[in-house]
Amino acid sequence: MNFLHPRAFESAVLGYITAESGHVADESNGTPFQRGPLNWRSIEDMSVPAVVFDVRQTSYHGGGNYRLLFFPISAERIVVFSFSYTQYCTGPLEERDSKISPKPLLELIDNVIASMHFTPSAELQQAIDEVKQQCPDLSVSPECQPLKWPAHVDKDGITIVEYDGNRYPEYS
């Protein structure tokens, strides 16, 4: 799979976050502990497909909050920058946001991301140019709805499949 192609890149990113966060749910009622991707946006000024979005806690006890930046550094490798933060208060997501606004921290994270610059190697630039012959627009989809979690990722590491608590007993 060539991750320089935007659709392959998006599939890999969504498979990754599902494998990381999408399979964790409250055993009593099946509610996922996290929700994502939220606030999905492509980064247009990079020479490769790039996207930033959030994965947020649905309840205080489940995971953390993350703003994630993904972009390929070769046809076979994707890098992720993960910025995490936690709001130490109770309540559902909207209530926690009203008690402790994440806005100042998210603005700081966005400033860090905006300051980043990526210059492809000559080899990577050649691979980008080859992909551009087939797909002139390397931009990522402008939006992505939150995934239906809980879910699993198939053994290929990318394909999102229906959640089954018995699917991977070796990891239980």
C-alpha beads as a LAMMPS data file, in Angstrom:
LAMMPS data file: protein, C-alpha beads

172 atoms
171 bonds

1 atom types
1 bond types

-500.0 500.0 xlo xhi
-500.0 500.0 ylo yhi
-500.0 500.0 zlo zhi

Masses

1 110.0

Atoms # bond

1 1 1 0.000 0.000 0.000
2 1 1 1.399 3.373 -0.979
3 1 1 0.672 5.840 1.838
4 1 1 1.485 8.787 -0.425
5 1 1 -1.871 8.176 -2.126
6 1 1 -4.454 10.148 -0.083
7 1 1 -7.098 7.374 0.113
8 1 1 -4.565 4.752 1.246
9 1 1 -3.195 7.268 3.736
10 1 1 -6.677 7.994 5.146
11 1 1 -7.490 4.274 5.464
12 1 1 -4.258 3.666 7.341
13 1 1 -4.851 6.612 9.691
14 1 1 -8.411 5.513 10.508
15 1 1 -7.276 1.910 10.995
16 1 1 -4.501 3.090 13.315
17 1 1 -6.744 5.168 15.576
18 1 1 -9.303 2.357 15.712
19 1 1 -6.592 -0.108 16.718
20 1 1 -5.311 2.360 19.330
21 1 1 -8.568 3.692 20.776
22 1 1 -11.636 2.317 19.038
23 1 1 -11.738 -1.119 20.597
24 1 1 -11.832 0.053 24.226
25 1 1 -15.342 0.217 25.658
26 1 1 -17.252 0.012 28.921
27 1 1 -17.866 -3.695 29.429
28 1 1 -21.220 -3.082 31.117
29 1 1 -22.886 -1.131 28.304
30 1 1 -20.537 -1.142 25.281
31 1 1 -20.007 2.628 25.299
32 1 1 -16.629 3.455 23.757
33 1 1 -14.243 5.297 26.089
34 1 1 -13.094 7.584 23.282
35 1 1 -14.563 9.211 20.180
36 1 1 -12.817 10.195 16.996
37 1 1 -11.823 11.522 14.619
38 1 1 -13.209 14.919 15.647
39 1 1 -12.354 18.296 14.091
40 1 1 -10.704 16.565 11.096
41 1 1 -8.826 18.923 8.804
42 1 1 -6.257 18.399 6.115
43 1 1 -2.986 20.299 6.228
44 1 1 -2.743 21.857 2.788
45 1 1 0.746 23.381 2.913
46 1 1 2.636 20.098 3.263
47 1 1 4.079 18.361 0.226
48 1 1 2.472 15.060 1.266
49 1 1 -1.030 14.134 2.419
50 1 1 -1.423 15.342 6.004
51 1 1 -4.260 15.516 8.500
52 1 1 -4.847 16.718 12.038
53 1 1 -7.802 15.775 14.252
54 1 1 -8.848 15.037 17.816
55 1 1 -9.656 11.868 19.731
56 1 1 -11.567 12.747 22.904
57 1 1 -12.626 10.936 26.056
58 1 1 -16.314 10.108 26.271
59 1 1 -16.019 9.547 30.011
60 1 1 -13.425 10.641 32.520
61 1 1 -12.071 7.159 33.228
62 1 1 -11.377 6.178 29.624
63 1 1 -8.154 7.193 27.929
64 1 1 -7.087 10.754 27.318
65 1 1 -7.692 13.578 24.893
66 1 1 -5.413 13.843 21.887
67 1 1 -4.776 16.125 18.951
68 1 1 -3.016 13.991 16.343
69 1 1 -1.031 15.002 13.274
70 1 1 -0.329 12.341 10.625
71 1 1 1.723 12.463 7.416
72 1 1 3.696 9.919 5.386
73 1 1 7.488 10.105 5.404
74 1 1 7.782 7.432 2.708
75 1 1 5.455 5.303 0.626
76 1 1 5.556 2.691 3.425
77 1 1 5.723 4.779 6.620
78 1 1 3.502 7.310 8.339
79 1 1 4.581 9.475 11.247
80 1 1 2.195 10.595 13.982
81 1 1 2.666 13.460 16.395
82 1 1 0.422 13.031 19.416
83 1 1 -0.392 15.929 21.735
84 1 1 -2.268 14.759 24.829
85 1 1 -4.143 16.633 27.522
86 1 1 -6.557 15.771 30.310
87 1 1 -9.284 17.752 32.022
88 1 1 -9.393 16.662 35.647
89 1 1 -13.084 17.066 36.368
90 1 1 -16.197 14.938 36.176
91 1 1 -19.045 14.909 33.718
92 1 1 -19.655 14.280 30.060
93 1 1 -17.409 15.874 27.445
94 1 1 -19.473 19.054 26.972
95 1 1 -19.700 19.631 30.730
96 1 1 -15.955 19.149 31.218
97 1 1 -15.277 21.584 28.352
98 1 1 -17.451 24.190 30.073
99 1 1 -15.641 23.674 33.407
100 1 1 -12.098 23.572 31.965
101 1 1 -11.883 24.919 28.438
102 1 1 -9.456 23.025 26.205
103 1 1 -9.356 25.988 23.799
104 1 1 -6.121 27.678 25.039
105 1 1 -4.191 24.401 24.968
106 1 1 -5.567 23.441 21.553
107 1 1 -4.551 26.859 20.207
108 1 1 -1.019 26.267 21.533
109 1 1 -0.928 22.822 19.913
110 1 1 -2.136 24.322 16.619
111 1 1 0.632 26.946 16.805
112 1 1 3.216 24.182 17.266
113 1 1 1.767 22.277 14.289
114 1 1 1.712 25.438 12.147
115 1 1 5.387 26.018 12.905
116 1 1 6.376 22.586 11.595
117 1 1 7.983 22.323 8.170
118 1 1 8.560 19.116 6.222
119 1 1 11.049 18.898 3.372
120 1 1 10.963 15.597 1.489
121 1 1 14.208 13.858 0.609
122 1 1 15.056 13.542 -3.091
123 1 1 13.913 9.904 -3.004
124 1 1 10.618 10.818 -1.354
125 1 1 10.059 13.704 -3.773
126 1 1 10.484 11.285 -6.683
127 1 1 7.885 8.951 -5.122
128 1 1 5.526 11.927 -4.603
129 1 1 5.933 12.961 -8.234
130 1 1 5.071 9.422 -9.369
131 1 1 1.892 9.397 -7.277
132 1 1 0.949 12.848 -8.581
133 1 1 0.916 11.440 -12.134
134 1 1 -1.969 9.162 -11.103
135 1 1 -3.509 11.475 -8.507
136 1 1 -2.629 15.151 -9.142
137 1 1 -4.352 16.304 -5.948
138 1 1 -2.629 14.845 -2.887
139 1 1 -5.035 16.506 -0.478
140 1 1 -6.835 14.513 2.158
141 1 1 -10.626 14.522 2.390
142 1 1 -11.741 17.846 3.873
143 1 1 -13.882 16.150 6.510
144 1 1 -14.355 12.806 8.186
145 1 1 -17.218 11.810 10.449
146 1 1 -16.458 10.170 13.804
147 1 1 -16.091 6.423 13.499
148 1 1 -18.602 3.978 14.945
149 1 1 -16.738 2.587 17.926
150 1 1 -16.259 0.141 19.517
151 1 1 -14.707 -1.577 16.543
152 1 1 -11.664 -3.665 15.719
153 1 1 -9.091 -3.624 12.962
154 1 1 -8.651 -6.741 10.866
155 1 1 -5.318 -8.527 10.916
156 1 1 -4.219 -6.435 7.894
157 1 1 -3.908 -3.520 10.333
158 1 1 -6.080 -1.192 8.249
159 1 1 -9.558 -2.586 7.599
160 1 1 -12.047 -1.608 10.309
161 1 1 -14.356 -4.470 11.276
162 1 1 -17.282 -4.894 13.651
163 1 1 -16.429 -5.140 17.334
164 1 1 -16.354 -8.622 18.806
165 1 1 -15.038 -9.061 22.324
166 1 1 -13.742 -12.517 21.371
167 1 1 -11.999 -11.475 18.135
168 1 1 -8.498 -11.232 19.597
169 1 1 -8.379 -13.469 22.677
170 1 1 -4.570 -13.355 22.664
171 1 1 -4.812 -9.699 23.746
172 1 1 -7.435 -10.184 26.468

Bonds

1 1 1 2
2 1 2 3
3 1 3 4
4 1 4 5
5 1 5 6
6 1 6 7
7 1 7 8
8 1 8 9
9 1 9 10
10 1 10 11
11 1 11 12
12 1 12 13
13 1 13 14
14 1 14 15
15 1 15 16
16 1 16 17
17 1 17 18
18 1 18 19
19 1 19 20
20 1 20 21
21 1 21 22
22 1 22 23
23 1 23 24
24 1 24 25
25 1 25 26
26 1 26 27
27 1 27 28
28 1 28 29
29 1 29 30
30 1 30 31
31 1 31 32
32 1 32 33
33 1 33 34
34 1 34 35
35 1 35 36
36 1 36 37
37 1 37 38
38 1 38 39
39 1 39 40
40 1 40 41
41 1 41 42
42 1 42 43
43 1 43 44
44 1 44 45
45 1 45 46
46 1 46 47
47 1 47 48
48 1 48 49
49 1 49 50
50 1 50 51
51 1 51 52
52 1 52 53
53 1 53 54
54 1 54 55
55 1 55 56
56 1 56 57
57 1 57 58
58 1 58 59
59 1 59 60
60 1 60 61
61 1 61 62
62 1 62 63
63 1 63 64
64 1 64 65
65 1 65 66
66 1 66 67
67 1 67 68
68 1 68 69
69 1 69 70
70 1 70 71
71 1 71 72
72 1 72 73
73 1 73 74
74 1 74 75
75 1 75 76
76 1 76 77
77 1 77 78
78 1 78 79
79 1 79 80
80 1 80 81
81 1 81 82
82 1 82 83
83 1 83 84
84 1 84 85
85 1 85 86
86 1 86 87
87 1 87 88
88 1 88 89
89 1 89 90
90 1 90 91
91 1 91 92
92 1 92 93
93 1 93 94
94 1 94 95
95 1 95 96
96 1 96 97
97 1 97 98
98 1 98 99
99 1 99 100
100 1 100 101
101 1 101 102
102 1 102 103
103 1 103 104
104 1 104 105
105 1 105 106
106 1 106 107
107 1 107 108
108 1 108 109
109 1 109 110
110 1 110 111
111 1 111 112
112 1 112 113
113 1 113 114
114 1 114 115
115 1 115 116
116 1 116 117
117 1 117 118
118 1 118 119
119 1 119 120
120 1 120 121
121 1 121 122
122 1 122 123
123 1 123 124
124 1 124 125
125 1 125 126
126 1 126 127
127 1 127 128
128 1 128 129
129 1 129 130
130 1 130 131
131 1 131 132
132 1 132 133
133 1 133 134
134 1 134 135
135 1 135 136
136 1 136 137
137 1 137 138
138 1 138 139
139 1 139 140
140 1 140 141
141 1 141 142
142 1 142 143
143 1 143 144
144 1 144 145
145 1 145 146
146 1 146 147
147 1 147 148
148 1 148 149
149 1 149 150
150 1 150 151
151 1 151 152
152 1 152 153
153 1 153 154
154 1 154 155
155 1 155 156
156 1 156 157
157 1 157 158
158 1 158 159
159 1 159 160
160 1 160 161
161 1 161 162
162 1 162 163
163 1 163 164
164 1 164 165
165 1 165 166
166 1 166 167
167 1 167 168
168 1 168 169
169 1 169 170
170 1 170 171
171 1 171 172
